[in-house]
Amino acid sequence: MSVRTEIDKDTGVAVVTLDRPTRHNAVDIDAAEQLIATWREFRFDDTVRAIVLTGAGEKAFCTGIDRDTSVPQPGSPYSMDDPLLSVGPKSNDLWKPVVAAVNGMACGGAFYLLGEAEFVVAAEHATFFDPHTTYGMVSAYEAILMAQRMPFGEVARMALMGTAERISARRAYEMGLVSELAAPDALRAAATRAAEVIASYPTEAVQGTVRALWSAKEAARSQALAQAPHLIALGNLPPERQAGLFAGRRSDFRTR
């Protein structure tokens, strides 16, 4: 299985783990389908009252879509199919609180998941970056989702600087993307501790609060996301040119 799920029925906390560490927990079609199935299952499982989402190992939380995943696309930008659009909990109408525990790299398509978590706890060695522009791709969905969580200038810098820069966990904490820092071996415990507190409160009050929080920004978010497919269709290089840029990528980067 590409996605592992553990449920503690005593505390009401489920831990969902992206379990592809040899691929930096990148999401392939199987993993995407498993995430969707997990969120939909949790909707009807009243023993699950809060969720921790993390990645296996310490190198990466998630690096977005697996580049070996091929998704046939129709010719029209009005019919584009993005396999990551539906991998998040809110996209599957799950309004139980999700705490993201970020261990290592979180980049690109990982923001589909972080963008639908209530808050983020990060290991001290975690980093955040968006490689799209480096490889001739438009950062649309990712930039829009992160613009809901970070100051505009910081999102713009991350999206435009591509692979040349990574945001450190400390800087992410300072700008509000991360709510708590933890040592790598204490990350899961820190995220679980917060989830257990939330899970101990009355379910209706918690889920009502989650809905209220998201309603505060939903209109702007929906309008922005509606433009994303057309921006991607117009701005992305052909796949073969993207692959060439990826193959020739440089390994040097600055962490700030």
Number of C-alpha atoms within 10 A of each C-alpha: 10 19 21 18 16 12 15 12 12 10 18 19 27 24 23 22 21 26 23 22 17 11 14 23 29 28 29 22 16 12 22 22 17 18 25 17 13 18 23 16 13 19 16 10 10 10 16 22 27 28 29 26 23 28 27 21 18 17 19 26 32 31 24 21 22 17 13 9 13 10 12 9 11 10 9 10 15 10 11 16 13 13 15 21 13 16 22 22 24 19 16 17 11 18 24 26 25 29 22 28 31 33 29 26 25 28 26 22 24 25 25 24 25 26 24 22 22 16 19 23 27 32 24 19 18 26 26 24 26 29 24 22 18 18 21 19 19 23 22 20 26 24 24 21 20 23 17 17 17 17 13 14 10 15 21 14 13 21 24 20 17 20 22 17 21 23 20 21 28 18 16 22 18 11 14 14 21 22 13 20 23 21 13 18 11 12 21 22 13 18 27 23 14 16 23 20 13 21 22 15 11 10 16 10 10 19 17 12 15 16 17 12 12 15 12 10 11 14 10 12 17 11 10 14 15 11 12 18 19 15 16 17 17 11 14 17 16 11 12 9 13 17 15 12 14 15 10 9 12 10 7 9 11 10 14 12
